[in-house]
Amino acid sequence: MATLADAVALGSRENFLVVVSTLRADGTIQSSVVNAGLLPHPVSGAEVLGLVTNGRTKLANLRARPQATATFRAGWQWLTIEGLAQIVGDDDPMPGIDGERLRVLRRAVFSAAGGTHEDWDEYDRVMAAERRAVVLITPTRIYSN
């Protein structure tokens, strides 16, 4: 049985790139490639898959239908995480997450996805200016080949 630890191991081989899929209102799938990593949920502490996005379509889909699927791959190996998504951002407040905690959460997700930055103040400024949101996916199913 695949685990979240397996996802981290596989993700690290390909810069933590994942294909994230959401469900459109017409029942079709919308997919995009993003960086994602595992971290503790900022409120519950449970391990979740996190990504940072300003993708309007992805966020609109998740607001209406919070199911998400994320697939890590390296070569012919792949691992899929299905789950329920929560959005945390300026337009999607979460109880217990104020502006400072959102700033720190964006950094935590970026770092969990293998990111580093030479100027964190600039990173924070750009994330805020672009109104980037954090998407947290709580796994309900994990499987792989």
C-alpha positions, -999 to +999 in steps of 0.1 A: +000+000+000+014+034-010+020+060+017+026+098+019+062+090+027+063+072-007+049+103-023+078+125-008+104+100-020+090+099-056+083+137-057+119+145-047+131+127-078+112+152-101+114+185-083+081+178-065+061+183-098+026+168-097-003+168-120-033+182-101-068+175-114-101+191-103-136+186-115-153+213-137-191+220-134-198+201-166-182+170-151-149+171-172-115+171-156-092+202-155-055+194-149-023+214-145+013+208-134+023+224-101+049+219-073+035+203-042+048+189-009+037+173+023+034+193+055+013+194+086-021+210+083-019+244+099-049+238+122-053+200+127-016+190+124-026+161+101-003+154+072-016+170+040-004+177+004+000+214-001+004+236-031+004+274-037-016+287-067-034+317-082-050+295-108-085+310-111-100+279-128-085+255-103-096+275-073-131+280-087-134+243-093-122+235-057-145+260-041-175+244-058-163+208-057-134+203-032-123+169-046-088+169-060-063+143-074-026+148-075-002+124-093+036+124-087+057+106-113+093+098-119+100+078-151+074+051-152+067+052-115+037+071-103+017+077-071-017+093-068-032+110-039-070+116-040-086+138-013-106+167-002-091+202-007-093+232+015-082+266+002-065+291+025-059+326+012-069+363+012-102+353-007-106+321+013-100+327+050-096+298+074-104+302+111-072+305+130-051+316+100-045+353+100-023+373+075+009+364+093+001+327+095-009+327+058+025+343+050+043+316+069+021+289+055+029+299+019+066+297+028+061+262+044+043+249+013+070+263-010+097+247+011+079+214+014+078+213-024+115+216-026+116+254-030+143+277-018+145+314-021+173+340-018+149+368-007+120+357+014+107+392+018+104+395-020+087+360-021+062+372+005+055+404-014+049+386-047+026+360-031+006+387-014+004+409-046-007+379-067-032+369-040-018+334-041-038+308-022-027+276-004-045+244-013-043+217+013-054+182+002-063+158+029-058+123+015-087+099+013-070+074-010-034+068-021-023+043-047+005+036-071+018+012-098 
